[in-house]
Amino acid sequence: VPSPNLRSATRQQLLDAFNNTWTITEVLFAGLQGESTFLRAPYHQLRHPMIFYFCHTATLFINKLRVGGFLQSGINEHFEQIFETGVDEMSWDDLSKNHMEWPALREVVEYRRKAYATVMGVIESMPMELPVQQGTAAWAILMGIAHEHIHVETSSVLIRELPVHLLRRHEAWPSEYDAECEASARTVKNDFKSCGGGKVVLGKPENWPSFGWDNEWGAHEVSVCGFEATEHPITNGEMLEFVKDGGYRNCTWWDKEGWAWRVFRNVKWPTFWAADGPQGLHQFRLRTLWQMVPLPSSWPAVVNYWEARAYCRWLSAKQGSSGGIGKVYRLPTEAEHQLMRPRSVRSEFATADSDWVMQMDGHDLHARMGEFGNMQLAWSSEVPVGNGSAATGFSDTMGNVWEWCEDTFNALDGFKLDRLYDDFSTPCFDGRHQMIMGGSWASCGNEAAAHARYAFRPHFFQHAGFRVVRQDEGVAVATNGGSAPQLGIEANFKQWLVVDNNACSS
């Protein structure tokens, strides 16, 4: 559903938003067949089994309501401890052994039932003052909703990694786009388009009328030099050419850490592809959330940061004899991504009336695919590129897949901790979390909003892809103030630890 407006939100709208988000989680996890699937560790051993994520979002509602003073006691202290904190692995070989003995599924289902009733009781009885502000029960509820949206998406990625025979899509879950239709099979012409550069102001205005995580508030002005970028995100068809040309076998194209990851995982093609016949045929099927389908050439490729970087370097070599000499091929920065968007969803120009997720739900976006982005679960898969094209000439800058960026996650000028969740952002201000921008098909609410700022480690898989930026050598690259390690740019670190003026003055 559309994100509630803090200036006009009613109690019923908060109830609707909570019920909508809770139901999405229920329907998603209903696709897991049998308790053993909930308890199965992921193949890479870098995340918890699905039972953790099924309960985690419920415990966060309870814990944050307690931290805010809106609940005096929890439901089950043991659950509220073991399901409180997820995993942010330090590296691709930082394996979690999953030795935890998790509660039975029936116990988790019962906890969720009690948590649902408790949260509903809070919403129905809490004071409802407008505008909704930090420090109120309504803000804590909106925080829980935004947090659950994040885990709907990350859980869908983990489900996409499970064997297909353990899954069955619930009839209430949105449909996937037809991977075998003419639009999916077409070859996409993906030319470089010019973007003139200009001033970009990152950050959400203080009076913006929707929930936001603490990293969104504040401001950082960036002067961006002109550049070129591919009109669309790089497609499966384009990524297939990289695979056929031995891109996963040639260390020349890879950053040192990226190559180490590739070797460690013995990666030969994108993670959600599966060989369809002998490897030398280069015929593949694509793993979607629930099934295997013929590889749709026009859908954006889903890769991690290291794969995206390798493709850029390979493309630079391929095009060097036809206009690429003296050019740098790389991923966009956060500010460059903002410049490629429609003006209505650029951070400094967006309004509550123009931000897509504050105005449209998934049904609206499904009906108007092409005009806007593939987000809010309009579909439950990628779709052919070419959606939401702007006057800037770039498609799919919002929705379909996230886009990896060169700069890392950092605090904006004026950053202040949200004391209700004081470790949401700051552990990731470490120069090791790459920005991802624009949201994906699975992004709902805050995730897909105009001011959203998210980041993941470079080896991490999300429903994320990329587009290529081409720029003259020697041109200064404007970052968000964070580092861009692979471009040799050091961070302009903010003194984000000094965030509570009242505490500092005592």
C-alpha positions in Angstrom: 0.0 0.0 0.0 1.2 3.6 -0.3 3.4 4.9 2.5 1.5 6.8 5.2 1.8 10.6 5.1 3.0 11.8 8.6 1.0 15.0 8.3 -2.3 13.3 7.7 -2.0 9.6 8.7 -5.1 8.2 10.4 -5.2 5.3 12.9 -6.9 3.2 10.2 -4.1 3.9 7.7 -1.5 2.7 10.2 -3.6 -0.4 10.9 -3.9 -1.0 7.1 -0.1 -0.5 6.6 0.7 -2.8 9.4 -1.7 -5.5 8.3 -0.5 -5.2 4.7 3.1 -5.7 5.6 2.4 -8.5 8.1 0.3 -10.4 5.5 3.0 -10.0 2.8 5.4 -11.8 5.2 2.9 -14.5 5.9 2.2 -15.1 2.2 5.8 -15.1 1.3 6.8 -17.7 4.0 3.7 -19.8 3.1 5.7 -20.8 0.0 8.2 -22.8 2.1 7.1 -26.4 2.2 7.6 -28.2 5.5 9.4 -27.3 8.7 12.7 -28.6 7.5 12.8 -25.9 4.8 12.5 -23.3 7.5 15.4 -24.8 9.4 17.6 -25.4 6.4 20.9 -23.4 6.4 21.6 -21.4 3.2 24.2 -23.0 0.9 26.7 -20.3 1.5 26.5 -20.5 5.3 26.5 -16.7 5.5 23.0 -16.2 6.8 20.6 -17.8 9.3 18.0 -20.3 8.2 14.6 -18.9 7.2 13.0 -19.5 10.6 15.1 -16.7 12.0 13.7 -14.2 9.5 10.1 -15.4 10.0 10.3 -14.5 13.6 12.9 -11.6 13.5 10.5 -9.0 12.2 7.9 -9.8 14.8 10.4 -9.5 17.7 11.6 -6.2 16.4 8.1 -4.7 16.7 8.0 -5.9 20.4 11.6 -4.8 21.2 11.3 -1.4 19.7 7.9 -0.7 21.4 9.6 -1.7 24.7 12.7 0.5 24.0 10.3 3.4 23.3 8.4 2.8 26.6 5.2 1.9 24.8 5.2 -1.7 26.2 6.2 -2.6 29.7 7.1 -6.2 29.0 7.7 -8.6 26.1 6.1 -11.8 25.1 8.9 -14.3 25.3 12.3 -12.9 26.4 14.2 -15.9 25.0 12.7 -15.3 21.5 13.2 -11.6 21.8 16.9 -12.2 22.4 17.8 -15.0 19.9 15.7 -13.5 17.1 16.8 -9.9 17.7 20.0 -9.6 15.6 20.7 -10.9 12.1 24.0 -11.5 10.4 26.2 -9.0 8.6 29.1 -11.2 7.5 32.4 -9.4 7.3 33.6 -11.3 4.2 32.5 -13.9 1.6 34.4 -16.5 3.6 33.1 -15.4 7.1 31.0 -18.6 7.4 28.3 -18.9 9.9 28.2 -22.5 11.1 24.6 -22.4 12.0 25.0 -24.4 15.1 22.1 -22.7 16.8 19.3 -24.9 17.9 16.2 -23.0 16.7 12.7 -23.3 18.3 10.1 -25.4 16.6 8.1 -23.8 13.8 4.8 -24.2 15.8 6.4 -22.1 18.6 7.4 -19.4 16.2 3.9 -19.3 14.7 2.4 -19.0 18.1 4.8 -16.1 19.0 3.9 -14.3 15.8 0.2 -14.7 16.7 0.8 -13.1 20.1 3.0 -10.4 18.6 0.4 -9.5 16.0 -2.3 -9.1 18.7 0.0 -7.0 20.8 1.0 -4.6 18.0 -2.6 -4.3 16.9 -3.5 -3.4 20.5 -0.9 -0.7 20.6 -2.1 0.9 17.4 -5.7 0.8 18.5 -5.0 2.5 21.8 -2.0 4.8 21.3 -2.4 8.6 21.1 -2.6 9.7 17.5 -1.1 13.2 17.2 -0.2 14.8 13.9 2.3 15.1 12.4 3.7 11.8 13.5 7.2 12.5 15.0 10.1 10.5 16.3 9.7 9.4 19.8 6.1 8.5 19.5 4.4 5.0 19.4 3.2 5.7 15.8 6.9 6.3 14.8 7.9 3.0 16.3 5.1 1.2 14.4 6.2 2.8 11.1 9.8 1.8 11.9 8.6 -1.8 12.4 6.8 -1.7 9.1 9.8 -0.3 7.2 12.1 -2.9 8.8 9.7 -5.7 7.8 9.7 -4.4 4.2 13.5 -4.8 4.2 13.2 -8.4 5.4 10.5 -9.3 2.9 13.0 -8.4 0.2 16.1 -10.0 1.8 14.1 -13.1 2.7 12.9 -13.4 -0.9 16.6 -13.4 -2.0 17.3 -16.3 0.4 14.2 -18.1 -0.8 15.4 -17.6 -4.4 18.6 -19.5 -3.3 16.7 -22.5 -2.0 16.0 -25.6 -4.1 12.9 -25.2 -6.2 11.4 -28.5 -5.0 11.2 -27.1 -1.5 8.9 -24.2 -2.6 5.5 -23.5 -3.9 4.2 -20.0 -4.6 1.1 -19.2 -2.6 -1.8 -18.1 -4.8 -2.0 -14.8 -3.0 1.6 -13.9 -3.9 2.0 -11.6 -7.0 2.7 -13.3 -10.4 6.0 -13.4 -12.1 6.4 -11.8 -15.5 6.3 -14.2 -18.4 9.9 -15.1 -19.1 9.0 -16.7 -22.4 7.0 -13.9 -24.1 8.4 -11.9 -27.0 9.2 -8.9 -24.8 11.3 -11.1 -22.5 13.2 -12.8 -25.3 14.1 -9.7 -27.3 17.6 -8.4 -27.7 18.0 -5.0 -26.1 19.9 -2.1 -27.7 21.6 -0.5 -24.8 23.5 2.6 -26.0 25.3 5.1 -23.9 23.3 8.3 -23.3 24.7 11.6 -22.2 24.0 13.2 -18.8 25.1 16.8 -18.5 26.0 16.8 -14.8 25.0 19.5 -12.4 24.4 20.1 -8.7 22.8 17.3 -6.6 21.6 17.6 -3.0 21.5 14.3 -1.3 19.3 13.8 1.8 15.7 14.1 3.0 14.4 17.5 4.2 13.7 17.6 7.9 10.0 18.2 7.3 9.5 15.4 4.8 6.2 13.7 5.6 7.1 10.0 5.5 9.1 7.6 7.8 12.8 7.6 7.2 15.9 5.9 8.6 18.4 8.1 10.3 20.9 7.9 7.4 18.4 9.6 5.1 18.2 12.9 7.0 20.7 15.7 6.6 22.1 17.0 3.4 25.2 16.8 1.2 25.7 18.9 -1.9 27.6 17.4 -4.8 28.8 18.9 -8.0 28.7 16.2 -10.7 30.6 16.4 -13.9 29.0 15.3 -17.1 29.1 11.6 -18.0 27.6 8.9 -20.2 25.7 5.9 -19.0 23.9 2.9 -20.5 20.3 3.7 -21.2 19.1 0.6 -19.4 20.6 -1.6 -16.6 22.8 -4.3 -18.1 20.6 -7.2 -19.3 20.9 -10.9 -19.1 21.6 -10.9 -22.9 24.6 -8.5 -22.4 25.9 -10.5 -19.4 25.7 -13.6 -21.5 28.3 -12.1 -23.9 30.6 -11.6 -21.0 30.2 -15.2 -19.9 30.7 -16.5 -23.4 33.9 -14.4 -23.7 35.4 -16.1 -20.7 34.7 -13.2 -18.4 34.5 -15.4 -15.3 37.8 -17.1 -16.2 40.0 -14.1 -16.8 41.4 -12.4 -13.7 42.3 -9.3 -15.9 38.7 -8.0 -15.5 38.4 -8.5 -11.8 39.4 -6.5 -8.7 41.7 -8.4 -6.4 39.1 -9.1 -3.8 36.4 -9.8 -6.4 38.7 -12.4 -8.0 39.3 -14.0 -4.6 35.6 -14.3 -4.1 35.1 -15.8 -7.6 37.7 -18.4 -7.0 36.5 -19.2 -3.5 33.0 -19.8 -4.8 34.1 -21.3 -8.1 31.7 -18.9 -9.8 31.3 -19.4 -13.6 28.2 -17.3 -14.3 25.7 -15.1 -12.4 24.5 -16.9 -9.3 20.8 -17.2 -10.3 21.7 -18.7 -13.7 21.8 -22.5 -14.1 23.5 -24.4 -17.0 20.9 -25.9 -19.4 23.1 -28.6 -20.9 26.9 -29.0 -21.2 28.7 -25.9 -19.9 30.3 -25.2 -23.3 27.0 -24.6 -24.9 26.4 -21.4 -22.9 22.7 -22.2 -22.6 21.2 -21.1 -19.3 18.0 -21.0 -17.4 17.2 -18.3 -14.8 16.1 -19.0 -11.2 13.3 -16.7 -10.3 11.8 -16.6 -6.8 9.7 -19.8 -7.3 10.8 -21.6 -10.5 13.4 -22.1 -13.3 12.6 -20.3 -16.6 14.4 -19.9 -19.9 16.9 -17.1 -19.6 15.1 -13.8 -20.5 17.5 -11.7 -22.5 15.8 -8.4 -21.9 15.5 -8.7 -18.1 18.2 -6.9 -16.1 21.0 -9.2 -14.9 21.2 -9.8 -11.1 24.8 -9.8 -9.9 26.9 -8.6 -7.0 29.3 -5.6 -7.0 32.4 -7.6 -8.0 30.7 -9.0 -11.0 29.4 -5.6 -12.0 32.9 -4.1 -11.8 34.4 -7.0 -13.8 31.8 -6.4 -16.6 32.7 -2.7 -16.7 36.4 -3.4 -17.2 35.7 -6.0 -19.8 33.4 -3.6 -21.7 36.1 -1.0 -21.6 38.5 -3.3 -23.4 35.9 -4.4 -25.9 35.0 -0.9 -26.8 38.5 0.6 -26.7 38.9 0.5 -30.4 35.6 2.1 -31.1 35.4 5.3 -29.0 36.4 4.0 -25.6 40.0 5.2 -25.7 40.7 7.7 -23.0 37.5 6.7 -21.2 36.9 5.2 -17.8 34.2 2.6 -17.5 32.7 2.2 -14.0 29.6 2.1 -12.0 27.6 5.2 -11.1 27.9 7.1 -7.9 25.0 7.9 -5.6 24.8 11.5 -7.0 25.0 10.3 -10.6 22.2 7.9 -10.0 20.1 10.8 -8.8 20.8 12.8 -11.9 19.5 9.9 -14.1 16.2 9.7 -12.4 12.9 11.4 -13.3 12.9 14.8 -11.7 9.8 13.8 -9.6 11.9 11.2 -7.7 15.2 13.1 -7.4 15.9 13.8 -3.7 15.9 17.6 -3.9 12.8 17.9 -6.2 10.5 15.2 -5.0 7.3 16.1 -3.2 4.9 13.9 -1.2 2.6 14.2 -4.3 5.3 13.0 -6.7 7.1 10.3 -4.7 5.7 7.1 -6.4 5.5 5.0 -3.2 3.5 7.6 -1.4 0.9 7.7 -4.1 0.7 4.2 -5.7 0.4 0.6 -4.5 1.5 -2.5 -6.3 -1.7 -2.8 -8.2 -1.4 0.7 -9.6 2.2 0.1 -10.7 1.3 -3.3 -12.2 -1.4 -1.6 -14.3 0.9 1.2 -15.4 4.1 -0.8 -16.1 6.4 1.1 -18.4 5.2 4.5 -17.2 6.6 3.9 -13.7 9.0 1.5 -12.1 8.6 -2.2 -11.2 8.4 -1.9 -7.4 5.9 -2.4 -4.6 5.5 -6.0 -5.7 3.9 -5.0 -8.9 5.5 -8.2 -10.2 7.4 -10.8 -8.2 10.3 -10.9 -10.7 12.4 -8.7 -12.9 10.6 -7.5 -16.1 12.0 -6.4 -19.5 14.0 -3.1 -19.1 12.5 0.1 -20.4 10.3 1.2 -17.6 9.9 4.6 -16.0 11.9 6.4 -18.7 12.6 10.0 -17.9 13.4 13.1 -19.9 16.9 12.3 -18.9 16.8 9.3 -21.3 17.5 6.6 -18.7 15.1 3.7 -17.9 14.6 1.6 -14.8 16.4 4.0 -12.4 13.6 3.3 -9.9 12.5 -0.3 -9.5 13.2 -3.6 -11.3 16.6 -4.1 -9.8 18.7 -2.1 -7.4 21.8 -0.6 -9.0 25.3 -1.0 -7.5 27.3 2.2 -7.0 30.9 3.0 -6.6 30.7 5.0 -3.4 30.2 3.5 0.1 27.6 4.1 2.7 28.2 7.2 4.9 26.5 9.8 7.0 25.2 13.0 5.5 26.0 16.4 7.0 23.7 16.9 10.0 23.3 13.2 10.6 21.6 12.3 14.0 21.0 8.9 15.4 17.5 7.7 15.8 17.7 6.5 19.4 15.0 3.9 18.9 17.3 2.0 16.5 20.7 3.4 17.2 22.7 0.7 15.3 20.7 0.6 12.1 23.1 2.7 10.0 26.3 3.4 12.0 27.9 -0.1 11.8 27.8 0.2 8.1 29.7 3.5 7.9 32.8 1.4 7.6 33.9 1.9 3.9 32.9 -1.7 3.2 29.3 -1.3 2.3 28.6 -0.3 -1.3 25.6 1.9 -2.0 22.7 0.4 -3.9 20.1 2.8 -5.3 16.6 2.8 -6.9 15.0 -0.3 -5.3 13.8 -3.5 -7.0 10.6 -5.3 -7.8 10.5 -6.5 -4.2 11.1 -3.0 -2.7 8.1 -1.6 -0.8 7.5 1.6 1.1 10.7 3.3 2.3 13.0 1.0 0.3 11.7 2.4 -3.0 11.2 6.0 -1.9 12.9 9.0 -3.5 15.2 9.5 -0.5 16.0 5.9 0.2 19.7 5.1 1.0 20.7 1.5 1.4 24.0 -0.4 1.1 25.4 -3.9 1.2 28.7 -5.6 1.3 30.1 -6.1 -2.3 29.8 -9.9 -2.3 26.2 -9.8 -1.1 23.3 -10.8 -3.4 20.2 -8.7 -3.5 17.8 -8.2 -6.4 20.5 -5.9 -7.6 22.0 -5.2 -11.0 23.9 -2.3 -12.6 24.4 0.1 -15.4 27.8 1.2 -16.8 29.0 4.8 -16.7 31.6 6.1 -19.2 33.6 9.2 -18.5 36.7 10.9 -19.7 39.9 9.9 -17.9 41.0 12.5 -15.3 37.6 13.9 -14.6 36.9 14.1 -10.9 34.3 11.6 -9.6 31.9 13.2 -7.1 30.9 10.8 -4.3 28.4 11.2 -1.5 31.3 12.0 0.9 32.0 8.3 1.5 34.9 6.4 0.1 35.0 4.8 -3.3 37.8 2.2 -2.7 38.0 0.8 -6.2 38.4 4.3 -7.6 41.1 5.2 -5.0 38.9 7.8 -3.4 39.2 8.2 0.4 36.3 8.9 2.6 35.5 12.4 3.9 34.4 10.9 7.2 31.8 12.8 9.2 32.0 13.1 13.0 28.8 11.1 13.2 29.6 9.9 16.7 28.7 13.4 18.0 25.0 13.3 17.3 23.3 14.2 20.6 23.8 17.8 21.4 22.0 17.5 24.7 24.2 14.6 25.8 27.4 16.4 24.7 26.6 19.6 26.6 26.4 18.0 30.0 
